[in-house]
């Protein structure tokens, strides 16, 4: 590699976010390297989703800077924000598919709004994306209400990837899926990350996907990143919350595999 | 032998130009015997670009020619391979239907839909009756708090708008009556017209339509979103009857509130008519009231008031049953709310017509 420090996809420095007097994110700094899968863990209600939503510009910040692919992100509903929309795709926790559009139209929506291209090509691209996330072309004519939980997530991922963004944000991608479906989804994320060269920022509680998919894991506690690194390093972290998280009863199944 | 050397950024951002480029070589592709795609110059590639390139080589292959892709950068090899697997089998196109058959089947479906609406209405009426029976047997199971809360919402909070609208309607009728009756010197008969029209028909009809729009739609939206969030299923699993807990208080509140609102609305309309008769027609309030006393009998008032609870029942049943028919999506919630308002206004007017026939035949 020519340069020693890898290029950064997301750079968050000294970020403060709060609602009223309640400070959720307290002088937080976080770097996401280009082409990695970063998992973010933290207590429920501890600000993981808030951090993600602040980076994508849905929540205004009180101070600090955020750079995505080298470009600074302005405040909510800024013009620079809208231009950045093509650079990232977001998979919301509940999928957030438009319920009045079919699956295919949902995937085509970002293409239709941002690019000028023929209907044939748009159909082909949408079908290609659906197949890449493991759905059948016939599923394209269904409506979101007719989909199962796993399919909804896949369609939402296809829509997030519609414009081939450099960064994908995933908000609890495996929540609400059974272990088999969750495992399949993990594999899918890993495959797509490799084929498309994506940077993935993933908020998750799923210890299995943290262990198998993520290159690095960041732990968010008390509004700060208290530990960051590969899973191995996090398991050895001395921070009390991180120890409780990874060494609690539910996490013991990870021990033999990771050590 | 055709050699293509794509170069630069084959990404979504340049799609318009890329599509033009690939369209331009299509004719050449069909003509040449062999195609060679040299990808060394491609600096950036995404799914869209890869698909356009893949489409070119597929076009050549399907024409029976030989296609060769060379010079693929390592980091894009996976993507090219992945795109090579997609769009392989085309989905079966939907069969073309005979337009006449489609129309006929639409009519059939609409007829079945109307039958279904009737069944749903009767089902809800039956469920309501059984809930009332249950409450009569065990009076403590009546949700008194909920009932009064609903009564406050659909009754008390609706008073200002009902008063305003009916006041204006009464005033307008009186003005029009005076204006036209004056031509043949019959302007004092405007009192008869306003009195009978408002007390018998318009008061209750206007109020019922307003309540259907205001409270009926609220009922449908409330119950619909509860259905969407599985709150209604949660109630039934706890052994509670959703009709008894949610629907009975709402409909009973509506049945109690609508006659009261009708009375208030009718009075407001007469007041509006009286003011117009005074200031526009020059007929003092004392004369107006004296004439009103002669013109209307208690029967007219009774006819109006008897209709009110039945209209409330229809509005409540339609609103609640539409609410329970909401499916998972936000669109269905909107559709059901619209249907609820349209259907209850329609039924209110139909019911008014039936009552007119009924009262005429019993001589009221």
Interface residues (C-beta under 8 A of the other chain):
Chain A: X86 X99 X100 X111 X114 X115 X116 X117 X118 X121 X124 X125 X127 X128 X129 X131 X132 X137 X138 X140 X143 X144 X145 X161 X163 X164 X194 X195 X196 X197
Chain B: X11 X12 X13 X15 X16 X19 X46 X47 X48 X51 X52 X55 X75 X78 X79 X81 X82 X83 X85 X86 X87 X89 X90 X91 X92 X327 X328 X329 X330 X331 X332
